[in-house]
Amino acid sequence: MANFDESLEIARKRLLFRSWHRGTREMDLLLGRFAERNLQTFSRRQVELYEAMLEHSDSDLYDWMGGREEPPTVLDHDVMKLLINFKFIA
């Protein structure tokens, strides 16, 4: 069980880094804050879904988060809904 927990923790750390280093300052802030507040509570499945979301371009993610476009059906899951509904201003 320790290996499972350890690998999940490593994945969370990797995704936190990727969230804060997207390429545009806007997406760094949006995804970095989201990841800081949510990754530690994500299940392995949710971590995997979030990792797959990060494979999409910043412009696509920004449009989906802002409601300019609908996310593809493959991203119709709880993690994307959390991201879309996330309150970025504290």
Beta strands, then each sheet from edge to edge (+ up, - down):
end
